[in-house]
Amino acid sequence: MKSLPLCVGCILFLSSAACNSRFSQADVAKAQEQITNEYQEKGFEVEQINLVKDSDRHLSGFVRIRKASGIIRPQLTKNCGATMDQDSGKYIWECK
């Protein structure tokens, strides 16, 4: 019976940790990888990508891309951002 309060404490801790969703370094790396893959699938070379945490649940940065083939390959820079849902821990990103 002594372990019951300990288990209740563990459950409360885990549920509060899930509610306090925030970007970890792994999340930042995963978002950068997703952006890179998206542009590569569209026929671009990703020359540089940088996302930094503005807050626990928001990233901002840029991606620098260039057409993978062709004679004229201008370099483009797009501003990117990602926002994490407070409850689920899932995030969406967008580059404009």
ABEGO torsion letter per residue (X at the ends): XAAAAAAAAAAAAAAAAAABBBBBAAAAAAAAAAAAAAAAAAGBBBABBBBBBABAABBBEBBBBBBABEABBBBBBBBBBBBBBAAAGBBBBBBX
